[in-house]
């Protein structure tokens, strides 16, 4: 792979892993990030500081670096926050994508890998969800991701854009301590944060229609997710390419099970508190990964224990980075 890819949000947790996977595959990478949540110390490739809402900046970057395609990760992603501030989510996740697509058309860049989400499915009534399952998001975050898929599909019909939309499930773990998740919105970092403060973690809702009453999610190691981006890129050489893939492990774990794994890996005694369910949270979402496996030959290589173990051992570096 000798192409050059622009990674929006490439200074972030997932973005930094994607950049390294691109480099490992022989591609060049350029990062554009406004550093609102990203960390510049993660970036070891050409870097442009800026917002993708700046269409001219993005178009100039695409031309100057002779970009072949874009991996679009930059977005807001917290479900609860999207319920409180829907307009901000539509602005950041929908309007900014429109600006990006416009800049790509202006610069003649016709390949895109899009960071979508399992949140597009909403409430799921089956053990596993396939890509052709009805998309009925129940929170503004999921709605913005579904609208993003529609925008890309329609732009592809109009311009010949080739794309792959990856519907992420719950991302965890790290491939290297310095690339760990600095945020505290995902479950495993939230549990670590509570332990660091000497508190017991809070489970949001204990009466969901699941085996133990807590939400069930499909967790995917961030390195496996990054590798899925590289695999998806290989599908974009064919004219008219347009794909949607679930990216998960195909196995669900309840929130309580994840906390028990954290206790086992860390050697800590954890007695979680059960609070109120959060609005906009579906009870269960687990991926059917048959499509991505058959099409790309991609399969996850890491289990939940490795996700928790790698994240736990990254804590000292993450805490140092967050405090500096």
C-alpha positions as CSV (number, residue, x, y, z in Angstrom):
1,X,0.0,0.0,0.0
2,X,1.7,3.2,-1.2
3,X,-1.2,5.6,-0.9
4,X,-1.5,8.7,1.4
5,X,-4.5,8.9,3.7
6,X,-5.8,11.8,5.7
7,X,-7.0,10.7,9.1
8,X,-9.4,13.2,10.7
9,X,-9.2,13.0,14.5
10,X,-5.9,11.2,14.1
11,X,-4.6,12.5,17.4
12,X,-7.4,10.7,19.3
13,X,-7.5,7.3,20.9
14,X,-8.8,5.4,17.9
15,X,-7.2,7.7,15.3
16,X,-3.7,7.1,16.6
17,X,-4.1,3.4,16.3
18,X,-5.5,3.7,12.8
19,X,-2.5,5.8,11.8
20,X,-0.1,3.1,13.1
21,X,-2.0,0.4,11.3
22,X,-1.8,2.4,8.0
23,X,1.9,2.8,8.4
24,X,2.4,-0.9,9.2
25,X,0.6,-1.7,5.9
26,X,3.0,0.6,4.0
27,X,0.7,3.6,3.6
28,X,1.5,7.2,4.4
29,X,-0.7,9.1,6.8
30,X,-1.5,12.8,7.5
31,X,-3.5,13.9,10.5
32,X,-5.9,16.7,10.8
33,X,-7.2,17.3,14.4
34,X,-8.5,20.3,16.3
35,X,-7.0,18.8,19.5
36,X,-10.2,19.3,21.4
37,X,-9.9,15.7,22.7
38,X,-6.8,14.5,20.8
39,X,-3.2,14.6,22.1
40,X,-0.5,15.9,19.8
41,X,2.1,13.6,21.5
42,X,0.4,10.6,19.8
43,X,1.1,12.1,16.3
44,X,4.4,11.1,14.5
45,X,3.3,12.0,11.0
46,X,2.6,15.3,9.2
47,X,0.0,17.2,11.2
48,X,-2.5,19.9,10.5
49,X,-4.2,21.6,13.4
50,X,-7.7,22.6,12.4
51,X,-11.4,21.9,12.3
52,X,-12.9,20.0,9.4
53,X,-15.6,22.5,9.3
54,X,-13.0,24.7,7.6
55,X,-13.7,23.4,4.1
56,X,-10.9,25.4,2.4
57,X,-8.3,24.2,5.0
58,X,-9.3,20.6,4.4
59,X,-9.3,21.0,0.6
60,X,-5.8,22.6,0.7
61,X,-4.5,19.8,2.9
62,X,-5.9,17.2,0.5
63,X,-4.2,18.9,-2.4
64,X,-0.9,19.8,-0.8
65,X,-0.3,16.3,0.6
66,X,-1.6,14.5,-2.5
67,X,-4.1,12.6,-0.4
68,X,-5.5,9.4,-1.9
69,X,-8.4,8.9,0.6
70,X,-9.8,10.0,3.9
71,X,-10.4,8.0,7.1
72,X,-13.0,10.1,8.9
73,X,-13.0,9.7,12.7
74,X,-13.4,13.2,14.0
75,X,-16.8,13.4,15.8
76,X,-18.5,13.8,19.1
77,X,-19.6,10.4,20.5
78,X,-21.2,10.5,23.9
79,X,-24.8,9.3,24.0
80,X,-25.8,11.1,27.2
81,X,-24.2,14.3,26.1
82,X,-26.0,14.1,22.7
83,X,-29.3,13.9,24.6
84,X,-28.5,17.1,26.4
85,X,-27.0,19.0,23.4
86,X,-28.5,17.6,20.2
87,X,-27.7,20.7,18.1
88,X,-24.0,20.5,18.9
89,X,-24.0,16.9,17.8
90,X,-25.7,17.7,14.5
91,X,-23.3,20.5,13.9
92,X,-20.1,18.5,14.7
93,X,-21.2,15.2,13.2
94,X,-23.4,16.1,10.3
95,X,-22.5,19.7,9.2
96,X,-18.8,18.9,9.5
97,X,-19.1,15.8,7.4
98,X,-20.9,17.8,4.7
99,X,-17.9,20.2,4.7
100,X,-15.5,17.3,4.4
101,X,-17.4,15.7,1.5
102,X,-17.5,19.1,-0.2
103,X,-13.7,19.5,0.3
104,X,-13.0,16.0,-1.0
105,X,-15.1,16.7,-4.2
106,X,-13.3,20.0,-4.6
107,X,-9.9,18.3,-4.4
108,X,-10.8,15.2,-6.4
109,X,-10.4,12.7,-3.6
110,X,-12.8,9.8,-4.1
111,X,-12.1,7.3,-1.3
112,X,-13.6,7.4,2.2
113,X,-13.6,5.1,5.3
114,X,-16.3,6.5,7.7
115,X,-16.4,5.9,11.4
116,X,-20.1,5.0,12.0
117,X,-21.6,3.3,15.1
118,X,-23.7,0.5,16.3
119,X,-25.9,3.3,17.8
120,X,-27.6,3.5,14.4
121,X,-29.5,0.3,15.2
122,X,-31.2,1.5,18.4
123,X,-33.2,-1.1,20.3
124,X,-32.3,-4.5,19.0
125,X,-34.7,-7.5,19.4
126,X,-32.3,-10.3,18.2
127,X,-29.3,-12.0,19.8
128,X,-27.0,-10.5,17.1
129,X,-27.6,-7.6,14.7
130,X,-26.7,-7.8,11.0
131,X,-26.0,-4.8,8.7
132,X,-29.4,-5.2,7.1
133,X,-31.2,-4.9,10.5
134,X,-33.6,-1.9,10.6
135,X,-31.8,1.3,11.6
136,X,-33.9,3.1,14.3
137,X,-31.5,5.1,16.5
138,X,-32.9,6.2,19.8
139,X,-30.5,9.0,20.6
140,X,-29.1,12.0,18.7
141,X,-25.6,10.5,18.5
142,X,-26.9,7.5,16.6
143,X,-29.1,9.7,14.4
144,X,-26.1,11.8,13.4
145,X,-24.1,8.7,12.4
146,X,-27.0,7.3,10.4
147,X,-27.5,10.6,8.6
148,X,-23.7,10.5,8.0
149,X,-24.1,7.2,6.2
150,X,-27.0,8.6,4.1
151,X,-24.9,11.6,3.1
152,X,-22.0,9.5,2.0
153,X,-24.2,7.1,0.1
154,X,-25.9,9.9,-1.8
155,X,-22.6,11.7,-2.5
156,X,-21.3,8.4,-3.8
157,X,-24.3,8.1,-6.2
158,X,-23.8,11.6,-7.4
159,X,-20.0,11.7,-7.8
160,X,-18.6,8.1,-7.8
161,X,-17.2,8.4,-4.3
162,X,-16.1,4.9,-3.1
163,X,-16.7,4.3,0.6
164,X,-16.8,1.9,3.5
165,X,-18.8,2.7,6.6
166,X,-17.6,0.9,9.7
167,X,-20.3,0.5,12.4
168,X,-18.1,0.4,15.6
169,X,-19.3,-1.5,18.6
170,X,-17.7,-0.8,22.0
171,X,-14.0,0.0,21.6
172,X,-11.5,-0.9,24.4
173,X,-7.9,-1.8,25.1
174,X,-4.7,-0.4,23.6
175,X,-1.9,-1.6,21.4
176,X,0.7,0.5,23.3
177,X,0.5,2.3,26.7
178,X,1.1,5.8,25.1
179,X,-2.0,5.3,22.9
180,X,-4.4,4.4,25.7
181,X,-7.9,6.0,26.0
182,X,-7.5,9.3,27.9
183,X,-11.2,9.9,28.0
184,X,-13.6,8.8,30.7
185,X,-16.8,8.2,28.7
186,X,-16.2,4.5,27.9
187,X,-17.0,1.8,30.4
188,X,-13.6,0.4,31.2
189,X,-11.9,3.8,31.7
190,X,-14.9,4.9,33.8
191,X,-14.3,1.9,36.1
192,X,-10.6,2.7,36.3
193,X,-11.3,6.3,37.1
194,X,-13.6,5.3,39.9
195,X,-11.0,3.0,41.4
196,X,-8.3,5.7,41.1
197,X,-10.6,8.0,43.2
198,X,-11.3,5.3,45.7
199,X,-14.9,5.1,44.7
200,X,-17.1,2.2,43.6
201,X,-18.1,2.4,39.9
202,X,-21.7,3.0,39.0
203,X,-23.7,0.8,36.8
204,X,-26.4,2.7,34.9
205,X,-29.5,0.6,35.2
206,X,-30.0,-2.8,36.8
207,X,-33.4,-3.7,35.4
208,X,-32.8,-4.0,31.7
209,X,-34.2,-7.1,30.0
210,X,-30.9,-8.9,30.0
211,X,-29.7,-12.0,32.0
212,X,-28.3,-9.9,34.9
213,X,-30.3,-6.7,34.4
214,X,-27.3,-4.7,33.2
215,X,-26.7,-3.5,29.6
216,X,-25.0,-6.0,27.2
217,X,-22.5,-4.8,24.7
218,X,-20.1,-6.2,22.2
219,X,-16.5,-5.1,22.9
220,X,-13.8,-4.8,20.2
221,X,-10.1,-4.3,20.8
222,X,-8.9,-0.9,19.3
223,X,-6.1,-2.7,17.4
224,X,-8.6,-5.0,15.8
225,X,-10.7,-2.0,14.9
226,X,-7.7,-0.2,13.4
227,X,-6.8,-3.2,11.3
228,X,-10.4,-3.4,10.1
229,X,-9.9,0.1,8.6
230,X,-6.9,-1.1,6.6
231,X,-8.8,-4.1,5.4
232,X,-11.7,-1.9,4.4
233,X,-9.4,0.3,2.3
234,X,-8.6,-2.6,0.1
235,X,-12.2,-2.8,-1.1
236,X,-12.2,0.8,-2.4
237,X,-10.2,0.2,-5.6
238,X,-13.3,-1.1,-7.4
239,X,-15.5,1.5,-9.1
240,X,-18.8,1.9,-7.3
241,X,-17.5,0.4,-4.1
242,X,-19.9,1.1,-1.2
243,X,-19.9,-1.1,1.9
244,X,-21.3,-1.1,5.4
245,X,-19.6,-3.4,8.0
246,X,-20.2,-4.2,11.6
247,X,-16.9,-4.2,13.5
248,X,-17.3,-6.1,16.8
249,X,-16.4,-9.5,18.3
250,X,-19.8,-11.1,17.9
251,X,-20.0,-11.8,21.6
252,X,-21.9,-9.8,24.2
253,X,-20.7,-9.0,27.8
254,X,-22.9,-7.4,30.4
255,X,-21.7,-4.3,32.3
256,X,-21.5,-6.4,35.4
257,X,-19.3,-9.0,33.6
258,X,-16.9,-6.3,32.4
259,X,-16.5,-4.9,35.9
260,X,-15.9,-8.5,37.2
261,X,-13.1,-8.8,34.5
262,X,-11.6,-5.5,35.7
263,X,-11.6,-6.8,39.3
264,X,-9.9,-10.0,38.2
265,X,-7.2,-8.3,36.1
266,X,-6.5,-5.5,38.6
267,X,-6.7,-7.7,41.7
268,X,-9.1,-5.2,43.2
269,X,-12.3,-5.9,45.1
270,X,-15.1,-4.0,43.3
271,X,-18.7,-3.7,44.6
272,X,-20.4,-1.5,42.0
273,X,-23.3,0.7,42.8
274,X,-26.5,0.5,40.7
275,X,-27.9,3.8,39.6
276,X,-30.6,4.9,37.2
277,X,-30.6,3.9,33.6
278,X,-29.3,6.6,31.2
279,X,-31.8,7.9,28.6
280,X,-30.9,6.8,25.1
281,X,-29.1,3.5,26.2
282,X,-30.4,0.3,24.4
283,X,-30.4,-2.8,26.6
284,X,-28.4,-5.1,24.3
285,X,-26.4,-4.6,21.1
286,X,-24.2,-7.4,19.8
287,X,-22.6,-7.6,16.3
288,X,-23.1,-10.3,13.7
289,X,-19.7,-10.1,12.0
290,X,-20.3,-12.6,9.2
291,X,-20.3,-9.9,6.5
292,X,-16.9,-8.3,7.3
293,X,-15.4,-11.7,7.8
294,X,-16.6,-13.1,4.5
295,X,-15.8,-9.9,2.5
296,X,-12.5,-8.8,4.0
297,X,-11.2,-11.9,5.7
298,X,-11.0,-9.8,8.9
299,X,-11.5,-11.4,12.3
300,X,-10.9,-10.0,15.8
301,X,-7.8,-11.4,17.5
302,X,-8.2,-10.1,21.1
303,X,-10.7,-11.1,23.8
304,X,-12.1,-9.1,26.6
305,X,-9.4,-10.1,29.0
306,X,-6.7,-8.7,26.7
307,X,-8.7,-5.5,26.3
308,X,-8.9,-5.0,30.0
309,X,-5.4,-6.1,30.7
310,X,-3.8,-3.8,28.1
311,X,-5.9,-0.9,29.3
312,X,-5.0,-1.5,32.9
313,X,-1.3,-1.7,32.3
314,X,-1.5,1.6,30.3
315,X,-2.9,3.5,33.3
316,X,0.4,5.0,34.6
317,X,1.2,6.5,31.3
318,X,-2.3,7.6,30.7
319,X,-2.6,9.3,34.1
320,X,0.8,11.1,33.5
321,X,-0.4,12.3,30.1
322,X,-3.7,13.5,31.4
323,X,-2.0,15.5,34.2
324,X,0.7,17.1,32.1
